[in-house]
């Protein structure tokens, strides 16, 4: 299992960003796994309210960059998308992160992928 983060700069609310992500990725507003059906969630360790999306074998967590979930090195970004992928191949992770960054940016989401973190 690998994990990477995409940082999002936006004046929109967490909910609005979630809707934008659903539209860009063309996913429903519920997940397919029974115990993860609800996308909108709450967890103190995730900074309060957050979203979990299941997309083609990936888990995408949309978090507000605050509280317990604060990424201090990226505090200029209001949100981030933490992506979990079932692979051990760093190239696959890198190319997926690059692709998602380009895809979201092409749909007016200001997304940054810190390549130097990989």
C-alpha positions as CSV (number, residue, x, y, z in Angstrom):
1,X,0.0,0.0,0.0
2,X,1.3,3.4,-1.0
3,X,0.1,6.9,-0.1
4,X,0.5,10.3,-1.7
5,X,-1.0,13.7,-1.1
6,X,-2.3,16.4,-3.5
7,X,-2.7,19.9,-2.0
8,X,-5.6,22.0,-3.0
9,X,-5.8,25.8,-2.9
10,X,-9.4,27.0,-2.9
11,X,-11.8,29.5,-1.5
12,X,-14.6,27.0,-1.8
13,X,-16.0,24.9,1.1
14,X,-15.0,21.3,1.8
15,X,-18.4,20.2,0.5
16,X,-18.0,22.1,-2.7
17,X,-14.6,20.7,-3.4
18,X,-16.0,17.2,-2.7
19,X,-18.7,17.8,-5.4
20,X,-16.1,19.0,-7.8
21,X,-14.0,15.9,-7.2
22,X,-17.0,13.7,-7.8
23,X,-17.8,15.4,-11.0
24,X,-14.2,15.3,-12.3
25,X,-13.8,11.6,-11.4
26,X,-17.4,10.8,-12.4
27,X,-18.3,8.9,-9.2
28,X,-21.5,8.5,-7.3
29,X,-22.2,10.2,-4.0
30,X,-22.0,6.8,-2.2
31,X,-19.1,4.3,-2.0
32,X,-19.5,0.7,-3.0
33,X,-18.0,-1.0,0.1
34,X,-20.8,-1.7,2.6
35,X,-19.0,-0.3,5.7
36,X,-17.8,2.7,3.7
37,X,-20.9,3.8,1.9
38,X,-21.1,7.3,3.4
39,X,-18.6,9.6,1.8
40,X,-19.1,12.5,4.2
41,X,-17.5,11.6,7.6
42,X,-16.2,13.0,10.8
43,X,-13.0,12.2,12.7
44,X,-10.9,14.2,15.0
45,X,-7.7,12.7,13.6
46,X,-8.8,13.8,10.1
47,X,-9.3,17.4,11.2
48,X,-13.1,17.1,11.7
49,X,-15.3,16.8,8.7
50,X,-13.8,15.0,5.7
51,X,-14.8,12.9,2.7
52,X,-13.8,9.4,1.6
53,X,-14.2,8.4,-2.0
54,X,-13.6,4.9,-3.5
55,X,-12.5,5.2,-7.1
56,X,-11.2,2.3,-9.2
57,X,-9.5,0.6,-6.4
58,X,-8.2,3.8,-4.8
59,X,-9.2,5.5,-1.5
60,X,-9.2,9.3,-1.7
61,X,-9.6,11.2,1.6
62,X,-10.4,14.9,1.2
63,X,-9.3,16.7,4.3
64,X,-9.2,20.3,5.5
65,X,-5.7,21.3,6.2
66,X,-6.2,22.2,9.9
67,X,-6.3,20.7,13.4
68,X,-5.0,17.2,13.7
69,X,-4.8,16.9,9.9
70,X,-2.6,20.0,9.5
71,X,0.3,19.7,7.1
72,X,2.5,22.5,8.4
73,X,4.8,22.5,5.4
74,X,1.8,23.2,3.2
75,X,-0.3,25.5,5.3
76,X,-0.9,27.8,2.3
77,X,-3.3,25.1,1.0
78,X,-6.8,24.9,2.5
79,X,-7.3,21.2,1.7
80,X,-5.5,18.1,0.6
81,X,-6.4,14.8,-1.0
82,X,-4.7,11.8,0.5
83,X,-4.7,9.0,-2.0
84,X,-4.1,5.3,-1.0
85,X,-3.3,2.8,-3.7
86,X,-2.7,-0.9,-3.5
87,X,0.7,-1.1,-5.1
88,X,4.4,-1.1,-4.2
89,X,5.6,0.4,-7.5
90,X,6.8,3.9,-7.0
91,X,6.5,4.7,-10.7
92,X,2.8,3.8,-10.7
93,X,2.3,6.1,-7.7
94,X,4.2,8.9,-9.3
95,X,2.4,8.7,-12.7
96,X,-1.0,8.5,-11.0
97,X,-0.2,11.6,-8.8
98,X,0.9,13.5,-11.9
99,X,-2.2,12.4,-13.9
100,X,-4.6,13.4,-11.1
101,X,-2.9,16.7,-10.7
102,X,-3.2,17.5,-14.4
103,X,-6.8,16.3,-14.4
104,X,-7.9,18.4,-11.5
105,X,-6.1,21.4,-12.7
106,X,-7.7,21.1,-16.1
107,X,-11.1,21.4,-14.2
108,X,-10.2,24.5,-12.3
109,X,-9.1,22.9,-9.1
110,X,-5.7,24.4,-8.1
111,X,-3.8,21.2,-7.1
112,X,-0.2,20.9,-6.3
113,X,1.7,17.6,-6.1
114,X,5.0,17.9,-4.2
115,X,7.3,15.6,-6.3
116,X,10.2,16.2,-3.9
117,X,8.3,14.3,-1.2
118,X,8.2,11.1,-3.1
